[in-house]
């Protein structure tokens, strides 16, 4: 009798394991961080992408976007990804340029994201380059051109000589090339720096500065957009990516390919609305002569190509070809 009870109990346990196995299977949770806070206007479409991946991948994976630079500093996120402290980052290439200088070619691209994804094109090239530093480049999550803002009116490119501007890793070289004095200021301290006159202006994309109060001190905008093709990417740890089921990888890529043009349309609409608000606020858009505008753009793109010539000279011909330059 005792043997019968033990056998029956064992059979019940085995049947439960067999029947409940799929229910007990754990969903793969991927920890993610972004270089901007989650409530930042520039990361609004990241929320859309994360939700779609979580919804459409069912119980196979779940992205847990834990936060922004308050979780891990922006410049530390690439190493955190490589060391598997996190599985995903939403980061600009300029933040990990020491690991992969050729990433600075992203904002120099003259192609659409659809054109970049043609077989053997810029997207495929950059996927392979990222693999060399332990990352999987999945796609792009932002479209928002950069502009320079200033606290007083100017008439020409020469008037920028000696002006102090808050800089970033992306356009530091450009500012130096046109005579601006770049000043590094932490993101949260920009308003104070403007208020105290530590800087006379700043470079940034369209969205964000109005909400942060930066335009209270800088009511003039040099109306020449540059680096229209943003360098902000979805990046996954390569080992984590390789361990995903092929069906999950395909699903993520399908979601991303469909997401990118929708994301661009969303931001183009938001930018148009922002410019309408600028009109109401009295933000003045400064126009240079055609000659100065050409010099401005030549400097913006030339400074980056010159830097790439120094750091990855063997890759520059390929990069120019693949970016439509």
Secondary structure, DSSP 8 states (H G I E B T S, - for coil): -HHHHHHHHHHHHHHHHHHHHHHH---EEEEEEESS-TT-GGGHHHHHHHHHHHHHTTTSEEEEEEESTTTS-GGGHHHHHHTTS-SEEEEEGGGGTTT-GGGGGGGG--S-HHHHTSTTSHHHHHHHHHHTTTEEEEEE-----EEEEESS---SGGGGTT-EEE--TTTHHHHHHTT-EEE---GGGHHHHHHTTS-SEEEEESSSHHHHTGGGT--EEEEEEE--S--EEEEEEHHHHHHS-HHHHHHHHHHHHHHHHHHHHHHHHHHHHHHHHHHHHT-EEE---HHHHHHHHHHHHHHHHHHHHHH-HHHHHHHHHHTT-
